[in-house]
Amino acid sequence: MKSHFLLIIAAIVLSIVLCGGARGGLVGLGTITANDTANNDELLSLTHDGTEYVVADGDLMLGTTTRWYVDPTSGLETHWVDGDPAPAATVSGTSNPKVGDQGWKADDFIFRLDGSNHISSIDGIDFQETVFPMPVNVVFLFERGGNDTGTWQAILPDSSLGAPIVFDKASNGGPYADTGVNVGGQNAFGVAFTSDVPIIGVRITASGHDTLSISAPIPEPATMLLLGVGALLLRRRK
């Protein structure tokens, strides 16, 4: 019975890949538990689609987050290496680029540390990317305030991008959901990005977006195998 079920799932994955999928969506993620103290906030667990993921049980994996801007002279997408001086703002309407709010700060489960917000900020620059060590089909993210607009895109196994998915502020009916956890005067808002095909990461284009934490569930062995097969097929189709 189990092998029959896996064959059905494999057929579904194959049909999605061959049809050129890369369709995704954003849904609110507001049910969490956190160690919420006067100076420190840390994610302990989250619940998505009826399943609880517990940090201490190793249910979630982290990726590598980097920040990028489009060089106004060359027009090239340029990696702002953590610790390098801030570039001139390439996007208006938000604060200037923040040297201290580096990408790696999104790659843990800490919202606030020793009284300071622990975030990866893309104030004044174009986008942020997070890449995971294995293919996934859902990504969890928590952002301070839920008050930004922009787009999410899947990063596919061949490093190409999926179609942009537009999101609005939570106050305007956007997908980010209030967790009720206060992080330095603004609550943490959560969202889950889901994909119909295996992906290796996500790009967020939303100047002003402050990522507190981004992670993905560690797939079960059978699911991991199917995601790997799907990723291989996607590479070969390109």
C-alpha positions in Angstrom: 0.0 0.0 0.0 2.8 2.4 0.9 4.7 1.8 -2.3 1.4 2.3 -4.3 0.9 5.6 -2.5 4.4 6.7 -3.3 3.9 5.9 -7.0 0.8 8.0 -7.1 2.7 10.9 -5.5 5.6 10.5 -7.9 3.2 10.6 -10.8 1.7 13.8 -9.5 5.1 15.4 -9.1 6.2 14.3 -12.6 3.0 15.7 -14.2 3.5 19.0 -12.5 7.1 19.2 -13.6 6.3 18.3 -17.2 3.6 20.9 -17.3 6.1 23.6 -16.4 4.6 24.4 -13.0 6.4 26.7 -10.6 3.1 28.0 -9.3 3.1 29.1 -5.7 1.1 31.0 -3.1 1.3 32.8 0.2 -0.8 32.0 3.2 -0.8 33.5 6.7 1.2 31.9 9.5 0.0 33.2 12.8 0.0 30.2 15.1 3.3 30.0 16.9 4.9 29.6 20.3 7.8 31.8 21.3 10.1 32.5 24.2 8.8 36.1 24.6 10.7 37.9 27.4 11.6 41.5 28.1 14.8 41.5 26.0 14.7 38.3 24.0 12.2 36.7 21.6 12.8 33.3 20.0 10.6 31.0 17.9 9.9 27.7 19.6 7.3 26.1 17.3 4.9 26.9 14.4 1.8 25.3 13.0 1.0 25.1 9.3 -1.7 23.2 7.5 -2.5 21.2 10.6 1.1 20.2 11.4 3.2 21.5 14.2 6.9 22.0 13.6 9.1 22.2 16.8 12.4 23.9 16.6 14.0 21.8 19.4 12.9 18.6 17.7 14.8 19.5 14.5 11.7 19.8 12.4 12.9 22.9 10.6 16.1 23.7 8.6 17.7 27.0 7.9 19.2 28.4 4.7 21.6 31.1 3.6 20.2 34.6 3.2 21.9 37.3 1.2 21.0 40.9 0.3 21.2 42.4 -3.2 20.9 45.7 -5.0 20.9 46.7 -8.7 24.0 48.7 -9.5 22.7 52.0 -11.0 25.7 52.3 -13.3 26.1 48.8 -14.6 22.5 47.6 -14.1 23.9 44.4 -12.6 22.4 42.6 -9.6 25.1 43.0 -7.0 25.5 41.0 -3.7 25.9 43.3 -0.7 28.4 41.2 1.3 27.7 41.3 5.0 30.1 43.7 6.7 30.8 45.8 3.6 30.0 49.5 3.6 26.4 50.3 2.7 25.7 51.1 -0.9 23.7 54.2 -1.9 20.0 53.5 -1.8 18.7 52.0 -5.0 15.0 52.1 -4.0 13.2 55.2 -2.7 10.4 55.3 -0.2 12.1 53.5 2.7 14.9 54.1 5.1 18.6 54.0 3.9 20.4 50.6 3.7 21.2 49.2 7.1 24.7 47.9 7.6 24.0 46.0 10.8 20.8 44.3 9.8 22.6 41.6 7.8 21.3 38.6 5.9 22.6 35.9 8.4 20.4 37.3 11.1 17.4 35.8 9.2 19.1 32.3 9.3 18.2 31.4 12.9 15.0 31.4 15.1 15.8 34.6 17.0 13.5 37.6 16.7 15.2 39.8 19.3 18.5 39.4 21.1 19.6 41.4 24.2 17.0 44.0 23.6 17.9 44.6 19.9 15.8 43.5 16.9 17.5 40.6 15.1 16.6 41.1 11.5 17.8 41.0 7.9 16.7 44.4 6.4 16.4 45.3 2.8 15.7 48.9 3.5 16.8 51.0 0.5 17.9 48.1 -1.6 16.2 45.8 -4.1 15.8 42.2 -2.9 16.8 39.4 -0.6 17.5 35.7 -1.4 17.5 32.7 0.8 18.8 29.3 -0.5 18.3 26.0 1.3 20.6 23.0 1.4 18.0 20.7 -0.3 14.8 21.1 -2.4 11.6 22.1 -0.5 8.1 23.0 -1.4 7.2 25.3 1.5 9.0 28.1 3.2 8.1 29.8 6.5 9.0 33.5 7.2 8.4 35.9 10.0 8.6 39.7 9.4 8.5 42.6 11.8 5.3 44.6 11.3 3.7 43.0 8.3 3.6 46.4 6.8 5.5 46.0 3.5 4.5 45.4 -0.1 6.3 43.6 -2.9 6.8 40.2 -4.5 8.0 36.7 -3.7 9.6 34.4 -6.3 10.6 30.8 -6.1 14.3 30.0 -6.9 14.2 26.9 -9.0 16.9 24.1 -8.9 18.5 25.6 -12.1 18.7 29.0 -10.3 16.0 30.5 -12.5 13.1 32.4 -10.9 9.4 31.5 -10.8 6.7 34.0 -11.6 6.4 36.9 -9.1 3.7 36.6 -6.5 2.5 40.0 -5.3 1.7 40.7 -1.6 0.2 43.7 0.2 0.4 45.0 3.7 -1.4 43.0 6.4 -3.5 46.0 7.1 -4.7 46.0 3.5 -5.7 42.4 3.5 -2.2 41.0 2.7 -1.3 37.4 3.6 1.1 38.1 6.5 -0.7 37.0 9.8 -0.2 38.6 13.2 1.5 36.1 15.6 0.9 38.4 18.7 4.6 38.3 19.6 5.8 41.8 20.2 9.3 42.5 18.7 10.6 45.9 19.8 7.2 47.7 19.4 5.9 45.9 16.4 4.5 42.4 16.3 6.0 39.5 14.3 3.9 38.6 11.2 4.2 35.1 9.7 3.7 33.8 6.1 4.1 30.5 4.4 5.2 30.3 0.7 4.1 27.1 -1.0 5.2 25.8 -4.4 3.8 23.2 -6.7 7.3 22.1 -7.8 10.6 21.6 -5.9 12.4 24.8 -5.2 15.8 25.6 -3.6 14.9 29.0 -2.2 13.0 32.3 -2.5 13.6 35.8 -3.6 11.8 38.7 -1.8 11.7 42.0 -3.6 10.2 44.5 -1.1 12.4 47.4 0.1 11.8 47.9 3.8 11.1 44.2 4.5 12.6 43.1 7.8 13.0 39.3 8.0 13.2 38.0 11.6 13.5 34.3 10.7 13.1 32.2 7.6 13.1 28.4 7.5 11.6 25.3 5.8 10.4 22.0 7.1 12.9 19.1 6.8 11.2 16.7 4.3 10.4 13.1 5.3 12.8 10.6 3.5 10.1 9.6 0.9 9.2 13.2 0.3 12.9 14.1 0.1 13.3 11.5 -2.7 10.4 12.8 -4.7 11.6 16.5 -4.3 15.0 15.4 -5.5 13.6 13.6 -8.5 11.4 16.6 -9.3 14.4 19.0 -9.0 16.5 16.8 -11.4 13.7 16.8 -13.9 13.4 20.5 -13.7 17.1 20.9 -14.4 17.0 18.6 -17.4 14.0 20.5 -18.9 16.0 23.6 -19.0 
